[in-house]
Amino acid sequence: DEQGRPKLRDSYLLDTLECGDFSFATACLLANRKYGKNTQHGDIKSHQYIISFDPRDAADNGLTMEKAQALGLKFCEENFPGHPAIVCTHPDGHNRSGNIHVHIVIGSIRTREVERKPYMQKPRDWLEGMKHSSTAQTMRHLRVEVMELCESAGLYQIDLLNGSKERVSEAEYWARRRGQQKLDLANAALTAAGQPPKQKKFETVKDTLRKQISSVLYRATSFEDFSAKLMQQYGITVKESRGQLSYLPSGRTKFIRAKHLGDKFDKAAVLATLQANTERKPKAQFKQDTIGKLIDIQSRMTEGKGIGYKRWLTKHNLKVMAQTVKLLQEKGLTDEDALNQRITELETKYHDSLAVVKDLEGRMKANNELRYHIAAYTSTKNVAQQLKTAKRPAAFEEQHRAELTAYRVAAAYFKANNITKLPSPKKLEAEYAQLASEKAKFYEQYKEAKEELFKLKTAKQNVASFFREEEQTQQER
């Protein structure tokens, strides 16, 4: 509730198995006494398994609470025979994710001998009076059973056998919930004060790290490129040790292992993604003749970056200055006045070309609208004329509502634009083609001016930053 106290759910289904005429709790107590087990405080007295269905199953596959409960009972009967059990289904989780859950809680003691299954390794797995054991073989068997259960019921399913692309531990899950609750309270206070919240979704350190790694991973083409981009963009160090990857976010002193983030971040998955990136055919081939920007090393180092990041910045700035000098020499713009004059010329060309492009786009849009309304008008004109002679105008109107609406909209458009004589559709098509051709020509001029202007402004800024940094260095000496 509002005070954080637990309360009963509004809707749930509840059934018991292997309990006879007793409640689940009583059946478990009787089993404990009969077999003389679970007498100590620390003994494992029950096990809980949760089947969480996909949120889309309700709308797409007709999954209801009743169907989910039936599936849960079937799963429990087949996989936990001999154990007192309680099966409960509810329509949503506490995080309001919208997926139906089935909780299966079994007493730890088996009250009768059961048929031995292939995954059962030791007598304790099938004999009466023995305790349930969640071995690796048992868990794999249960995962396969869940996948087959969903498949046979025509439900969505995920691969439960090959790990999770993004693994969230229980500790991180609860950290998310606590962080979100604090953030919601802070945002409520901001809203009450008339201030917009800056952040609505809380992210753990690992959440942020996953997002940053993913943004780089799908654009990198080699491990070196991957490592360099992580350092360049986010100050993240990646290292390999004994075939495992670990990541060190900026501001931390302890690496986070890939296995704590998810399978998509381990070495095998990263290398597979990088290989796929190199094999992926690029959509277009562009000449890489742009130049980067110098980075203010001093301001970046005040953010708490490490020495490795500083070395990368120094190397980056040297490379950028080499590109800058080469560009200015190729264009004969090493003189400051000549550079400024060329930038002014390009700015004029850029704005003039853009203005022409915008004007042509407006005329093309008007041409397109006119052709659309002419087509609608001519195709519905006959229906509008039939309305005038219809014996039952109201019924005719209702029957041809769509055509008459299109006709009236077109007529209103002609009137609003003072069009009394409709031009030929072929003439309008030819005019549109001419406008498109002119737009393409001026757009190329605009694009060329924009690209060169950006490069020259960047070069000018790099030169100014370089000499400013040199001056500061000399003053410090």
Summary of the structure (lengths in Angstrom):
residues: 477
radius of gyration: 35.0
end to end distance: 65.5
largest distance: 100.1
contacts: 1250
relative contact order: 0.06
helix: 58%
strand: 8%
